[in-house]
Amino acid sequence: MTEKPIKKIAIFGGTHGNELTGVFLVKHWLQDGAEIQRTGLEVKPFISNPRAVKKCLRYIDCDLNRVFDLENLGKKMSEDLPYEVRRAQEINHLFGQKNSEDSYDIIFDLHNTTSNMGCTLILEDSKNDFLIQMFHYIKTSLAPLPCYVYLIEHPSLKYATTRSIAKYPVGIEVGPQPQGVLRADILDQMRKMIKHALDFIHQFNQGKEFPPCAIEAYKIMEKVDFPRNENGEIAAIIHPNLQDQDWKPLHPGDPVFVTLDGKTILLGGDCTVYPVFVNEVAYYEKKEAFAKTTKLTLNAKSIRSSFH
């Protein structure tokens, strides 16, 4: 399958202003971008939520990573709009428009999680041969360091992500790292993920053919809230057996939550799931204690650039 060569790439840091690895790397690359330049490619590092970065907050008015739907992008620009909605419109003008021919080919959006998820690549479309091939290349290059693929394709859970204005949106999520903190090991892992991704694109543009491949992925099934009391307050916390066990199988009957008086709440249902974003700090306000995923295999056809 031939695809057009890739020309324009952006690397976003600070979509959430307190996830510091992307902020730190993007600021570095704005000063000295040698590491991310590849012949024939335009690679633009960009701080996506500068006001939140300045205050070291996730966001100012609302989550920038959830407002890139056509409704918000189409709102009449005014000072009354939440800051992140206005910023989303600016980003859409600079790198979009969403779903248009002029949009950037690829946006890498750099994130940290407080959950024990290691290196994670986030995929929005299970049929995208180009991205499956890229993710396969990154996973192979990082080995033996594990790199997981989280597939957020879901009929009702629509994520209107910042990166979704690109033809090929790539979420990069590395943890565990507390908000507002920089860890050298996490920084090194994210940096390597970007290096391998850019190497893949460069080789693709030079006419290299990538044979058919398959990768393991974890597809979102549902988000699970904490148990709550009648006032809507959290009534049980993540059980120690589940804490830090992202990507590990969780079976029906396994402990999930524990109450303050020691009562254990078990996983219901009849299928093994793989939890992710376990006890992520930023998801308390979204009422998500963890997300259940199912493991599957994604296949990609062979690809090469139509340039040659």
Secondary structure per residue as TSV (DSSP state, phi and psi in degrees):
chain	resnum	aa	ss	phi	psi
A	1	M	-	360.0	123.9
A	2	T	E	-96.3	143.0
A	3	E	E	-128.5	155.4
A	4	K	-	-65.1	147.7
A	5	P	-	-62.7	154.0
A	6	I	-	-86.4	134.0
A	7	K	-	-116.9	-47.4
A	8	K	E	-116.5	124.8
A	9	I	E	-128.6	140.1
A	10	A	E	-121.7	147.3
A	11	I	E	-120.0	112.8
A	12	F	E	-95.3	130.2
A	13	G	E	-122.1	153.0
A	14	G	-	76.5	21.4
A	15	T	S	-57.3	-37.9
A	16	H	S	-112.5	119.4
A	17	G	T	-70.8	-10.0
A	18	N	T	-108.1	10.8
A	19	E	-	-100.1	93.5
A	20	L	H	-81.7	-17.6
A	21	T	H	-62.3	-47.1
A	22	G	H	-65.4	-38.8
A	23	V	H	-60.1	-48.7
A	24	F	H	-64.3	-45.4
A	25	L	H	-65.6	-45.9
A	26	V	H	-63.2	-43.1
A	27	K	H	-61.4	-39.2
A	28	H	H	-62.5	-46.9
A	29	W	H	-69.2	-26.2
A	30	L	H	-67.6	-32.4
A	31	Q	H	-79.2	-42.8
A	32	D	-	-145.4	99.0
A	33	G	-	-94.0	11.7
A	34	A	G	-53.2	-42.0
A	35	E	G	-61.4	-29.9
A	36	I	G	-103.4	0.6
A	37	Q	-	-83.1	141.2
A	38	R	-	-135.9	142.2
A	39	T	T	-53.0	131.1
A	40	G	T	80.0	3.2
A	41	L	-	-116.4	140.7
A	42	E	E	-101.2	112.6
A	43	V	E	-116.2	117.9
A	44	K	E	-114.1	111.8
A	45	P	E	-78.5	145.0
A	46	F	E	-153.6	131.6
A	47	I	E	-88.5	112.6
A	48	S	S	-81.9	-31.0
A	49	N	-	-127.8	74.7
A	50	P	H	-60.4	-35.0
A	51	R	H	-67.9	-39.1
A	52	A	H	-69.1	-35.8
A	53	V	H	-62.4	-44.9
A	54	K	H	-59.3	-39.4
A	55	K	H	-90.4	-4.2
A	56	C	T	54.5	48.8
A	57	L	-	-120.2	157.5
A	58	R	S	-60.2	-45.5
A	59	Y	-	-156.6	169.7
A	60	I	S	-91.1	-60.8
A	61	D	S	-108.0	-38.9
A	62	C	S	-159.0	166.7
A	63	D	-	-70.5	111.7
A	64	L	G	-57.2	-30.2
A	65	N	G	-81.8	11.1
A	66	R	G	-129.8	7.9
A	67	V	-	-114.1	14.0
A	68	F	-	-91.7	44.8
A	69	D	S	-96.9	160.8
A	70	L	H	-64.3	-27.1
A	71	E	H	-64.0	-52.4
A	72	N	H	-66.0	-39.7
A	73	L	H	-68.3	-22.5
A	74	G	T	-94.5	-2.8
A	75	K	S	-66.0	146.3
A	76	K	-	-66.7	126.7
A	77	M	-	-63.0	125.7
A	78	S	-	-156.2	162.2
A	79	E	T	-65.0	-19.4
A	80	D	T	-75.6	-19.7
A	81	L	S	-66.6	147.0
A	82	P	-	-55.8	145.9
A	83	Y	H	-51.2	-45.5
A	84	E	H	-67.8	-27.8
A	85	V	H	-70.4	-40.9
A	86	R	H	-63.0	-43.1
A	87	R	H	-63.9	-38.8
A	88	A	H	-59.8	-40.7
A	89	Q	H	-65.2	-40.8
A	90	E	H	-62.1	-45.3
A	91	I	H	-64.0	-39.7
A	92	N	H	-62.7	-37.9
A	93	H	H	-68.0	-39.8
A	94	L	H	-72.4	-36.9
A	95	F	H	-121.0	-7.5
A	96	G	-	-102.6	-141.5
A	97	Q	-	-75.5	154.7
A	98	K	T	-53.4	133.8
A	99	N	T	67.3	18.7
A	100	S	S	-108.9	167.3
A	101	E	T	-68.7	-28.9
A	102	D	T	-83.0	-6.2
A	103	S	S	-65.2	157.6
A	104	Y	-	-58.4	148.1
A	105	D	S	-68.3	-47.5
A	106	I	E	-137.2	134.7
A	107	I	E	-120.7	122.5
A	108	F	E	-94.3	123.1
A	109	D	E	-112.0	118.5
A	110	L	E	-94.9	123.8
A	111	H	E	-132.4	155.5
A	112	N	E	-117.4	153.6
A	113	T	-	-126.9	149.4
A	114	T	S	-82.4	-8.0
A	115	S	S	-81.0	159.2
A	116	N	S	-84.9	63.9
A	117	M	-	-100.7	-4.9
A	118	G	E	61.2	-143.7
A	119	C	E	-86.6	122.1
A	120	T	E	-130.2	134.0
A	121	L	E	-107.0	131.2
A	122	I	E	-106.7	124.6
A	123	L	E	-113.1	136.6
A	124	E	S	-104.5	-7.8
A	125	D	-	-147.1	110.9
A	126	S	T	-71.1	-8.9
A	127	K	T	-101.1	7.0
A	128	N	-	-87.3	94.0
A	129	D	H	-56.3	-41.1
A	130	F	H	-60.7	-47.9
A	131	L	H	-71.7	-35.8
A	132	I	H	-61.7	-41.7
A	133	Q	H	-62.9	-43.9
A	134	M	H	-61.0	-46.4
A	135	F	H	-64.2	-37.8
A	136	H	H	-60.3	-43.7
A	137	Y	H	-64.0	-44.8
A	138	I	H	-64.0	-46.2
A	139	K	H	-58.4	-46.3
A	140	T	H	-64.7	-40.2
A	141	S	H	-69.0	-32.5
A	142	L	H	-81.3	-22.9
A	143	A	T	-53.0	142.6
A	144	P	T	-82.2	-0.5
A	145	L	S	-64.8	123.9
A	146	P	-	-69.5	148.0
A	147	C	E	-139.2	122.4
A	148	Y	E	-101.8	150.4
A	149	V	E	-113.2	119.9
A	150	Y	E	-105.5	117.3
A	151	L	E	-98.7	115.3
A	152	I	-	-104.4	27.3
A	153	E	-	-76.2	121.9
A	154	H	-	-158.6	134.1
A	155	P	S	-58.6	-38.5
A	156	S	S	-106.9	-20.8
A	157	L	-	-92.2	85.7
A	158	K	-	-88.2	123.3
A	159	Y	-	-102.1	116.1
A	160	A	-	-93.0	73.4
A	161	T	-	-75.6	156.4
A	162	T	G	-56.5	-41.5
A	163	R	G	-75.2	-12.1
A	164	S	G	-68.5	-6.7
A	165	I	G	-77.0	-13.7
A	166	A	S	-85.1	160.1
A	167	K	S	-63.2	-40.8
A	168	Y	E	-121.4	97.3
A	169	P	E	-86.3	132.2
A	170	V	E	-127.6	118.0
A	171	G	E	-93.2	132.0
A	172	I	E	-119.7	122.8
A	173	E	E	-129.3	119.7
A	174	V	E	-129.3	133.4
A	175	G	E	-157.5	177.8
A	176	P	S	-86.2	139.1
A	177	Q	-	-150.8	128.5
A	178	P	-	-63.9	155.7
A	179	Q	T	-62.7	140.7
A	180	G	T	76.7	10.7
A	181	V	-	-121.7	147.4
A	182	L	-	-114.9	123.5
A	183	R	-	-113.1	132.6
A	184	A	H	-63.6	-38.3
A	185	D	H	-65.7	-41.1
A	186	I	H	-66.4	-41.9
A	187	L	H	-60.6	-44.7
A	188	D	H	-61.6	-40.3
A	189	Q	H	-66.4	-44.7
A	190	M	H	-64.7	-39.9
A	191	R	H	-61.4	-41.7
A	192	K	H	-65.7	-39.5
A	193	M	H	-60.0	-43.9
A	194	I	H	-66.0	-42.5
A	195	K	H	-57.6	-49.3
A	196	H	H	-65.9	-37.8
A	197	A	H	-61.8	-45.2
A	198	L	H	-68.5	-36.2
A	199	D	H	-61.9	-42.5
A	200	F	H	-59.4	-47.4
A	201	I	H	-63.3	-41.1
A	202	H	H	-61.4	-46.7
A	203	Q	H	-64.1	-41.3
A	204	F	H	-58.5	-48.4
A	205	N	H	-61.7	-30.1
A	206	Q	T	-80.8	2.6
A	207	G	T	99.6	4.2
A	208	K	-	-65.0	135.2
A	209	E	-	-92.5	133.3
A	210	F	B	-105.4	117.8
A	211	P	-	-68.3	166.8
A	212	P	-	-52.9	145.8
A	213	C	E	-146.2	168.5
A	214	A	E	-136.5	143.6
A	215	I	E	-131.4	153.6
A	216	E	E	-83.8	138.2
A	217	A	E	-139.3	161.3
A	218	Y	E	-119.6	116.3
A	219	K	E	-100.4	132.3
A	220	I	E	-62.0	134.2
A	221	M	E	-105.7	-56.1
A	222	E	E	-159.8	160.8
A	223	K	E	-99.3	141.6
A	224	V	E	-114.5	125.6
A	225	D	-	-86.9	159.7
A	226	F	-	-63.3	149.1
A	227	P	-	-61.4	143.2
A	228	R	B	-131.2	155.0
A	229	N	-	-87.8	-176.1
A	230	E	T	-65.5	-19.0
A	231	N	T	-89.2	4.7
A	232	G	S	79.7	11.2
A	233	E	-	-90.7	151.0
A	234	I	B	-58.7	128.7
A	235	A	-	-111.2	-8.6
A	236	A	E	-154.0	152.7
A	237	I	E	-114.9	166.6
A	238	I	E	-56.4	129.0
A	239	H	-	-67.5	142.3
A	240	P	T	-54.4	-30.4
A	241	N	T	-68.5	-23.2
A	242	L	T	-94.9	-28.8
A	243	Q	T	-55.6	132.6
A	244	D	T	68.3	11.7
A	245	Q	-	-103.2	33.7
A	246	D	T	-54.7	142.8
A	247	W	T	73.6	-4.3
A	248	K	S	-92.8	146.2
A	249	P	-	-61.3	138.3
A	250	L	B	-124.3	119.8
A	251	H	-	-102.7	153.8
A	252	P	T	-53.3	133.8
A	253	G	T	93.5	-9.6
A	254	D	S	-76.1	146.9
A	255	P	E	-66.9	137.0
A	256	V	E	-120.4	-47.8
A	257	F	E	-126.3	159.3
A	258	V	E	-136.6	137.3
A	259	T	E	-87.9	169.0
A	260	L	T	-67.2	-23.4
A	261	D	T	-94.1	17.8
A	262	G	-	87.4	6.2
A	263	K	-	-76.4	130.6
A	264	T	E	-97.0	135.6
A	265	I	E	-107.5	128.5
A	266	L	E	-101.3	159.0
A	267	L	-	-70.1	128.2
A	268	G	-	-88.2	-162.9
A	269	G	S	80.0	-174.5
A	270	D	S	-129.9	14.8
A	271	C	S	-130.9	150.1
A	272	T	-	-71.5	134.8
A	273	V	B	-123.6	167.6
A	274	Y	E	-121.2	109.9
A	275	P	E	-78.1	144.2
A	276	V	E	-136.1	164.7
A	277	F	S	49.8	44.5
A	278	V	T	-70.5	117.4
A	279	N	T	62.0	31.5
A	280	E	-	-62.3	126.6
A	281	V	G	-61.1	-38.1
A	282	A	G	-71.7	-13.9
A	283	Y	G	-97.2	-0.4
A	284	Y	T	-59.0	-44.2
A	285	E	T	-69.1	-22.4
A	286	K	T	-89.2	1.0
A	287	K	T	59.5	50.8
A	288	E	-	-131.3	114.5
A	289	A	S	-83.9	-34.5
A	290	F	E	-168.4	169.3
A	291	A	E	-115.9	140.4
A	292	K	E	-90.3	134.3
A	293	T	E	-125.9	162.8
A	294	T	E	-118.5	146.0
A	295	K	E	-90.4	134.3
A	296	L	E	-145.7	171.9
A	297	T	E	-109.8	132.9
A	298	L	E	-108.8	134.1
A	299	N	E	-110.6	144.5
A	300	A	E	-127.3	141.7
A	301	K	-	-71.8	168.5
A	302	S	-	-68.5	148.4
A	303	I	B	-133.5	149.3
A	304	R	E	-153.1	160.1
A	305	S	E	-76.2	143.0
A	306	S	T	-80.0	2.4
A	307	F	T	-65.5	-32.1
A	308	H	-	-102.0	360.0
